[in-house]
Amino acid sequence: MAAAAAAAAAVGEGGGEGGSTAAWLRGASLAVLVLQNASLVLSIRYVRTRPGQRFRPSTAVVLAELLKGSAGFVLLVLQHRGVAGSVRQALGTLQGALWGQAGDTLRLAVPSLIYTLQNNLQYVAISNLPAATFQVTYQLKILTTAVFSVLLLGTALSRTQWLSLALLSVGVALVQAEQGSDGDAGDAGTAAPPDAPPQSYAVGLAAVAASCLSSGFAGVYFERLLKRRGGSIWLRNVQLGAVGTALSLGAMAATDGAAVARDGFFYGYTGAVWAVVLNQAAGGLLVAVVVRYADNILKGFATALSILASTAASVHLFGFRPRAPFLAGTAMVLAAVYLYGRPQSRPCQHHEQPQQQQESGTGGKSPPSKDKGS
């Protein structure tokens, strides 16, 4: 589903579709993102807590970045379809972007480095926290994204939006107060198998907090590059994937180099692990689509809906038993979703449009013209 939404977005960009198509793509990509996030967290929790050999997350991050960049290149080739030597044309475009626009490549190194850190932190967090608890806590990235949007993009949030962010924070805090009182990281109401990997709630909480902070900054920074620097969304993803692969290889060598050399790169890999890697790579492409057709804050709130799917699935898969404080905190998060999505938040977008047109100096942003120029 994620690949279908990505391909549809490429068609929308290259073909100059109307506002109705963009609105459809916006809603479809957000809906698919909810499903992708829920399934990713559940699958990571499963492969990281099952007994037996465990793969090394740093290798999975390398593969996800490599696949994301490769998929972006394929879609870049499709964007040049109908042009003689489309592969050669895409290679030329990519070479010009990587070396001819070295400044943009260096700017993309910033979110690439942060995304590499964030992806590794997510594995640490999900390995030590119940899936549903991670999903609720991870929604604090909405708050960090909103703050960075105000600081870096000049986004004007309404009072209702600020209220929803405050409600979100209270809801997450309530969940943490209830979960933290259990004193362990296991799924509530169940006992961990004797041969299961050790878990630490404090380590998981610290990892998810750092991941929220990095996610907020990297997402807004990437949004700023897409909307101000222009260029094809798939070209940017190939650049991001290339730089991210190099950085994640360096991180893997620094943290697990000796172990990978001893046991092999694919140590502990199973079909379920490959599904996690593919899911994570598809999610990286899908996020870029959402950034182009919506914005980071709305993307974060749509992702919050995956809490419902994660909690329901955790009950059946991991024996998770949500208690009253958890349910109350989750209800607050979902109420924040509703409050932010109310229509009165839209006038802010009309207020920002003239400013964006002045900054671009070209009469406003137009995805079709940008893509054709790439």
C-alpha positions, 0 to 999 in steps of 0.5 A: 500500500505504501508503494502504491501511494508513493507511485501515485504521488510521483504521477501527481507531481510529474503530471500537474494534477489538479487540487482534487487529486492532491487532496486525495493523495494527501488523505490516502498517504496519511491513512496508509501512514497510520497503518504502516506505523502501527504494523512497524512498531508491532513487528519490531516488538515481536522480532526484538523480544522473541527468544533466540538469535537477535539481529543487530538493529544497526544492520537493519538501518543500513538496509532500510536506507539503501532500499529507500534510496534505491526505490527513490531512484526507480521512481525518479526513472519513472518520472522521466518515463517517455524520455529517451534513455530515461535511466541515463537521464535519471543518473545525470539528474542524480549526479548533478544533484549530488555533485553539482549542488554540493550545498544541497547535499551537505544540507541533506546530511543534517536530516540524514544524520538525525534520521540515522540516530532516530532509527537506531533509537527506535529499535532501542525504545521498542525493544524495552517498552510495550508496543502500545506504550511506545506508540503513545509516548512517541506521539510527543514528537508532535509537540517537538515538531510543532515547536520546531515548525514555529521556530524554523518555518514561522508556522502560526498555530491557533489557540486550539492547536496549542490546547491540543498539544497541551492535552497531548502532553498530559495524556502521554504523562498519564500513560507514563505515570501508570506504566512506570509504576509497573517497574519493568518493561514487559507487557502489562499483565504478562510474565516474560519468558525465562529466555527472553532478552532483558528489558529496561523501562528507563532505557526505553523511555530515554530512547523514545524521548531522544527519538521524539526530539530528533524526529521533530527537528529532522522532519521540519528541517526536511520539510523546509528543504522540500518547500524552499529549495524545490526539486523532485521529491524522489530526487531528494529521497535518493540524495537522503538515502545515499547520504543516510546509507553512508552515515548508517554504515559508519554508525554500524562500524562504530557500534557493532563493527567487531560483532558484524565482522565475527557473525556476519551482516545478516546474523539473526535475520528471518522472514519477519526481520526482512518484513521490518526492514521493508516496512521501514524503508517504505515508511521513509518514502511515505513520510516524504509524500506526506510532507509534500502534500500535507505538513509535519504536524498533521502527519504526526497527528494522523500517526497518533491514530495508529495507537488504536491499532497497536493497542488492540493488536498488543492485547492479542499478540503480547497479552497487553492489558491496558488499565484505566490510566492508560485508557484515559491518557490514550483518550486525551491523545485521540481528543488532541487529534480531533482538536487539531483537525478542526477547520479553524486551523486552516486560516493559518495556511492562507496567512503563510502563502504570501510570505512563501511566495515572497521568499521564493521570488517566483510567484509561489510554489508549484510542485509540477514546475519544480519536478519538471525542472529536475 
